[in-house]
Amino acid sequence: MRKNSVLKKIVQLGCLTLGLIPPILSFHPDKAAAGTSVYEDQLTTTSGLSWGAPKLPYNQAADIKDSLVETSILGKIVPDRHGIKSEGIQMYGPFKSPQFGKFVFVSLWGSKIEGCFVEMVIQYAPKNGLDVKNIAPVLFEIGVGDQTIALKPKKGYHKAFTQDYSYQVQQNGGTYNVNSTWFMTRNIFKIDSHVASLLSDAPIKEVNTRLTLSDGETIILPIGQGTVKQWKEVYSFNPKCINLNQPENPVKPPTKTGAKKKKQ
């Protein structure tokens, strides 16, 4: 019941005025390298992702390669995505192209030399304008076995984008173009070694996650069995989830304990 009310409420937000958000001039091609590998530059979502991120290697544990030195492996990643389209509207699948009422959720689960993470990209095509802050998550929860993992977004890693688009509609025997704008938010959630271990040992089946948005509403998102199966391999690249580029912190000498003697 709560999930349905969330989607209805977000669709109603289409009547809000557009906030001051810089438009995206271009998107990354999301083109995967041969086999199960991707280039690090093609995972840079700071400039946005094309609608549905169609060329990511879904359900596959892919090596993250250096774009300049292909023999250098920088990490591993497995992408997952989930699409929603409004009921009662004739349209293509949610990933094919933006159209009024469509939602796309792309999650990137990975471990790199710098640490472990899951990145969540939300794409939404309302009928009119939208305050993009309403589709910004403040909490990401993952149900694994009998435990709930709660992750908060890393500060400074939230991005919001807009992109204009058009599509054709057939009505009353004629065809006309509809011009609109779709919206995207991108957030990164840090994963530590404990969470990475829980994900690696998760039962191989579909997992439910829950996104809590900035206004307190929630959306339940399934993560496919194929993605869950690859978590073990992905997080085995850097199981401690530490920055491997930095030397380990020196061990501090133990602090002396006990009561101090009073001066005579």
C-alpha positions as CSV (number, residue, x, y, z in Angstrom):
1,M,0.0,0.0,0.0
2,R,2.8,2.4,0.9
3,K,4.6,1.7,-2.4
4,N,1.5,2.6,-4.5
5,S,1.0,5.8,-2.6
6,V,4.6,6.8,-3.2
7,L,4.4,6.4,-6.9
8,K,1.1,8.3,-7.1
9,K,2.6,11.1,-5.0
10,I,5.7,11.4,-7.1
11,V,3.6,11.4,-10.3
12,Q,1.5,14.3,-8.8
13,L,4.7,16.2,-8.3
14,G,4.8,16.7,-12.1
15,C,2.8,19.9,-11.7
16,L,5.5,21.6,-9.6
17,T,7.6,24.3,-11.2
18,L,11.2,23.4,-12.3
19,G,13.9,24.3,-9.9
20,L,17.2,26.0,-10.8
21,I,19.0,22.9,-12.1
22,P,21.7,23.1,-14.8
23,P,20.8,21.1,-17.9
24,I,23.0,18.2,-19.2
25,L,24.6,19.0,-22.5
26,S,25.8,15.4,-23.1
27,F,25.7,12.0,-21.6
28,H,28.3,9.3,-21.3
29,P,27.8,6.5,-23.9
30,D,27.8,3.8,-21.2
31,K,29.6,1.6,-23.6
32,A,31.1,-1.5,-22.1
33,A,34.5,-2.9,-23.1
34,A,34.7,-6.3,-24.6
35,G,33.7,-9.2,-22.4
36,T,32.9,-8.6,-18.8
37,S,34.8,-5.4,-18.3
38,V,34.1,-1.6,-18.3
39,Y,36.4,1.4,-18.4
40,E,36.5,3.6,-15.4
41,D,35.8,6.7,-17.4
42,Q,32.5,5.2,-18.6
43,L,31.4,4.7,-15.0
44,T,31.8,8.4,-14.2
45,T,28.2,9.4,-13.5
46,T,29.0,13.0,-12.6
47,S,27.9,14.0,-16.1
48,G,24.8,11.8,-16.0
49,L,23.8,8.5,-17.6
50,S,21.7,8.1,-20.8
51,W,18.1,7.0,-20.2
52,G,18.1,3.4,-18.8
53,A,21.9,3.1,-19.1
54,P,21.4,0.5,-21.8
55,K,24.9,-0.8,-22.4
56,L,26.0,-1.6,-18.8
57,P,26.8,-5.3,-18.2
58,Y,23.8,-6.1,-16.1
59,N,24.0,-9.3,-13.9
60,Q,27.7,-9.7,-14.6
61,A,30.7,-9.1,-12.4
62,A,32.8,-6.8,-14.6
63,D,36.4,-5.7,-14.1
64,I,36.9,-2.0,-14.0
65,K,39.8,-1.1,-16.3
66,D,42.0,1.9,-16.6
67,S,41.1,3.6,-19.9
68,L,44.9,4.3,-20.6
69,V,46.4,1.0,-19.3
70,E,43.9,-1.8,-20.0
71,T,46.0,-4.3,-18.1
72,S,45.4,-2.3,-14.9
73,I,42.3,-3.6,-13.0
74,L,40.9,-0.9,-10.7
75,G,38.0,-2.8,-9.2
76,K,34.9,-4.8,-9.9
77,I,31.3,-3.9,-10.4
78,V,27.9,-5.4,-11.0
79,P,25.0,-3.1,-12.2
80,D,21.3,-3.7,-11.7
81,R,18.2,-1.8,-12.9
82,H,14.5,-1.7,-12.3
83,G,11.9,0.1,-14.4
84,I,8.4,1.3,-13.6
85,K,5.8,2.7,-16.0
86,S,2.4,4.3,-15.0
87,E,-0.7,2.2,-15.3
88,G,-3.1,2.9,-18.1
89,I,-0.6,4.6,-20.4
90,Q,0.4,3.0,-23.7
91,M,4.2,3.0,-24.0
92,Y,7.2,1.0,-24.7
93,G,9.2,-0.7,-21.9
94,P,10.6,1.6,-19.2
95,F,14.2,1.3,-20.4
96,K,13.7,2.0,-24.1
97,S,13.2,5.8,-24.0
98,P,11.9,8.5,-21.6
99,Q,8.1,9.0,-21.7
100,F,5.6,10.4,-19.3
101,G,5.2,8.3,-16.2
102,K,8.4,6.2,-16.5
103,F,10.8,5.6,-13.7
104,V,14.2,3.9,-14.0
105,F,16.4,2.9,-11.0
106,V,20.0,1.9,-11.8
107,S,22.2,0.6,-9.0
108,L,26.0,0.0,-9.3
109,W,27.4,-2.4,-6.7
110,G,31.2,-2.3,-6.6
111,S,34.6,-2.4,-4.8
112,K,37.5,-0.4,-6.1
113,I,41.0,0.4,-5.0
114,E,39.5,3.4,-3.1
115,G,36.9,1.3,-1.2
116,C,33.4,-0.2,-1.5
117,F,30.2,1.4,-2.6
118,V,26.7,1.2,-4.1
119,E,25.6,4.0,-6.3
120,M,21.9,4.7,-7.0
121,V,20.7,6.6,-10.1
122,I,17.0,7.6,-10.3
123,Q,15.6,8.7,-13.6
124,Y,12.0,10.0,-13.9
125,A,10.0,11.5,-16.7
126,P,7.0,13.5,-15.4
127,K,4.5,15.2,-17.6
128,N,5.5,18.7,-16.5
129,G,8.2,20.2,-14.3
130,L,9.4,18.7,-11.1
131,D,11.4,19.8,-8.0
132,V,14.2,17.2,-8.4
133,K,14.9,17.3,-4.7
134,N,11.7,15.1,-4.3
135,I,13.5,12.2,-5.9
136,A,16.7,12.5,-3.9
137,P,17.2,9.5,-1.5
138,V,18.3,10.1,2.1
139,L,18.4,6.4,3.1
140,F,19.0,3.1,1.3
141,E,18.0,-0.1,3.1
142,I,18.9,-3.6,2.0
143,G,17.2,-6.7,3.3
144,V,19.7,-9.6,3.6
145,G,18.5,-12.8,5.3
146,D,17.1,-11.7,8.7
147,Q,19.0,-8.4,8.7
148,T,18.4,-4.9,7.4
149,I,21.4,-2.9,6.2
150,A,20.9,0.8,6.4
151,L,23.1,3.1,4.3
152,K,23.1,6.9,4.2
153,P,24.4,8.8,1.1
154,K,27.9,10.2,1.2
155,K,28.0,13.9,1.7
156,G,29.1,15.9,-1.4
157,Y,28.2,13.1,-3.9
158,H,24.6,14.1,-4.7
159,K,24.1,15.3,-8.2
160,A,20.9,16.3,-10.0
161,F,20.4,16.6,-13.8
162,T,17.7,17.4,-16.4
163,Q,17.5,16.5,-20.1
164,D,15.0,17.5,-22.7
165,Y,13.4,14.9,-25.0
166,S,10.5,14.4,-27.4
167,Y,8.3,11.5,-28.5
168,Q,5.5,10.9,-30.9
169,V,1.9,10.3,-29.9
170,Q,-0.9,9.0,-32.2
171,Q,-4.3,10.4,-31.5
172,N,-7.5,11.0,-33.5
173,G,-5.9,9.6,-36.6
174,G,-2.9,11.9,-36.5
175,T,0.6,12.0,-35.1
176,Y,2.1,14.8,-33.1
177,N,5.3,15.4,-31.1
178,V,5.4,15.8,-27.3
179,N,8.3,17.8,-25.8
180,S,9.2,17.4,-22.2
181,T,12.0,17.1,-19.7
182,W,13.2,14.1,-17.7
183,F,15.1,14.3,-14.4
184,M,17.9,12.3,-12.7
185,T,19.5,12.1,-9.3
186,R,22.8,10.3,-8.5
187,N,23.9,9.3,-5.0
188,I,26.7,7.2,-3.7
189,F,26.4,5.1,-0.5
190,K,29.6,3.9,1.2
191,I,29.9,0.2,2.2
192,D,32.3,-1.0,4.9
193,S,33.9,-4.4,5.3
194,H,31.0,-5.6,7.6
195,V,28.4,-4.7,5.0
196,A,30.5,-6.1,2.1
197,S,30.7,-9.4,4.1
198,L,26.9,-9.6,4.5
199,L,26.3,-8.9,0.9
200,S,28.9,-11.5,-0.2
201,D,27.2,-14.2,2.0
202,A,23.7,-13.2,1.0
203,P,21.4,-16.1,-0.1
204,I,21.3,-16.2,-3.9
205,K,17.8,-14.9,-4.5
206,E,16.0,-11.7,-5.3
207,V,16.6,-9.1,-2.6
208,N,14.3,-6.3,-1.6
209,T,15.7,-2.8,-0.9
210,R,14.0,0.4,0.2
211,L,14.7,3.9,-0.8
212,T,13.6,6.7,1.5
213,L,13.2,10.0,-0.3
214,S,13.9,13.5,1.1
215,D,10.2,14.0,1.9
216,G,10.0,10.8,3.9
217,E,8.2,8.6,1.3
218,T,9.6,5.2,0.5
219,I,9.9,3.0,-2.6
220,I,10.6,-0.7,-2.6
221,L,13.0,-1.9,-5.2
222,P,13.9,-5.5,-6.0
223,I,17.5,-6.4,-6.8
224,G,17.7,-9.4,-9.2
225,Q,19.0,-12.8,-8.3
226,G,21.7,-12.5,-11.0
227,T,23.1,-9.4,-9.3
228,V,23.0,-10.9,-5.8
229,K,24.9,-13.9,-7.1
230,Q,27.8,-11.6,-8.3
231,W,28.1,-9.7,-5.0
232,K,30.6,-12.3,-3.6
233,E,33.0,-11.8,-6.6
234,V,32.6,-8.1,-6.7
235,Y,33.3,-7.4,-3.0
236,S,36.2,-10.0,-3.0
237,F,38.3,-7.5,-4.9
238,N,38.7,-5.2,-1.8
239,P,37.0,-7.1,1.1
240,K,38.4,-4.7,3.7
241,C,36.9,-1.8,1.8
242,I,39.9,0.4,2.5
243,N,41.7,2.8,0.3
244,L,44.5,0.7,-1.1
245,N,46.3,3.7,-2.4
246,Q,47.1,5.0,1.0
247,P,49.5,3.3,3.5
248,E,47.8,1.8,6.5
249,N,47.4,4.0,9.5
250,P,50.2,3.4,12.0
251,V,49.3,1.5,15.1
252,K,49.1,3.9,18.1
253,P,50.8,2.7,21.3
254,P,48.3,1.5,24.0
255,T,47.1,4.2,26.4
256,K,48.1,3.6,30.0
257,T,45.1,3.2,32.3
258,G,44.7,3.2,36.0
259,A,44.4,5.8,38.8
260,K,47.0,8.4,39.0
261,K,49.0,8.7,42.3
262,K,48.4,11.8,44.3
263,K,51.3,14.0,44.8
264,Q,52.6,14.0,48.3
